[in-house]
């Protein structure tokens, strides 16, 4: 097997293994940690998740520019999705 082909096979194997591990960890953590299990059942939209993920960064930065940037990103993301539903339980088929 050529070195280029071997490289692609190893890259594909590592990618697949990483994806499988990530999915397994996501399922395991959501069952083990109650907070994540409760959050799985909330029907919040992505702008709220973006805000929750960015709050630690805002806490550590504590600059006005960072707060304004975060507010702009959350507002733009909320405006871009409109009233779309992202939960598989509420999606209509």
C-alpha positions in Angstrom: 0.0 0.0 0.0 1.4 3.4 -0.9 2.2 5.9 1.8 -0.5 8.3 0.6 -3.2 5.6 0.7 -2.0 4.5 4.1 -2.3 8.0 5.3 -5.9 8.3 4.1 -6.9 5.0 5.7 -5.4 6.1 9.0 -7.0 9.5 8.8 -10.4 7.9 8.1 -10.0 5.4 10.9 -9.1 8.0 13.4 -12.0 10.2 12.2 -14.4 7.3 12.5 -13.1 6.3 16.0 -13.3 9.9 17.2 -16.9 10.2 16.0 -17.9 6.9 17.6 -16.3 7.9 20.9 -17.9 11.4 20.8 -21.4 9.9 20.3 -20.8 7.3 23.0 -19.7 10.0 25.4 -22.6 12.3 24.6 -25.1 9.5 25.3 -23.3 8.4 28.5 -22.9 11.9 29.9 -26.6 12.7 29.3 -27.6 9.7 31.3 -25.1 10.2 34.1 -25.3 13.9 34.7 -28.8 15.0 35.6 -28.3 18.5 34.4 -27.6 17.3 30.9 -30.5 14.9 31.1 -32.8 17.7 32.0 -31.4 20.0 29.4 -32.1 17.3 26.7 -35.8 17.7 27.4 -35.9 21.5 27.2 -37.1 22.9 23.9 -34.9 25.9 23.8 -33.7 27.4 20.5 -30.0 27.6 19.4 -29.6 31.3 20.4 -30.1 30.4 24.0 -27.6 27.5 23.8 -25.1 30.0 22.1 -25.7 32.4 24.9 -25.2 29.7 27.6 -22.0 28.6 25.9 -20.6 32.1 25.6 -21.3 33.3 29.1 -18.0 31.9 30.6 -16.1 33.7 27.9 -17.9 36.9 28.7 -17.2 36.3 32.4 -13.5 36.0 31.9 -13.2 38.9 29.4 -15.4 41.5 31.1 -15.0 44.0 28.3 -17.8 46.1 26.9 -16.8 45.2 23.4 -17.1 41.5 24.2 -20.6 42.0 25.7 -21.8 44.0 22.7 -20.4 41.4 20.3 -22.1 38.6 22.2 -25.4 40.5 22.2 -25.1 41.1 18.5 -24.4 37.5 17.7 -27.3 36.2 19.8 -29.7 38.8 18.4 -28.6 38.0 14.8 -28.9 34.2 15.4 -32.4 34.6 16.9 -33.4 36.8 14.0 -32.0 34.3 11.4 -33.9 31.3 12.7 -37.2 33.1 13.1 -39.7 30.8 14.8 -38.2 27.6 13.6 -38.4 24.5 15.8 -35.2 22.4 16.2 -36.5 19.7 18.6 -37.2 16.3 17.0 -40.1 15.8 19.4 -41.9 19.0 18.1 -41.0 18.6 14.5 -44.0 17.8 12.3 -43.7 15.0 9.8 
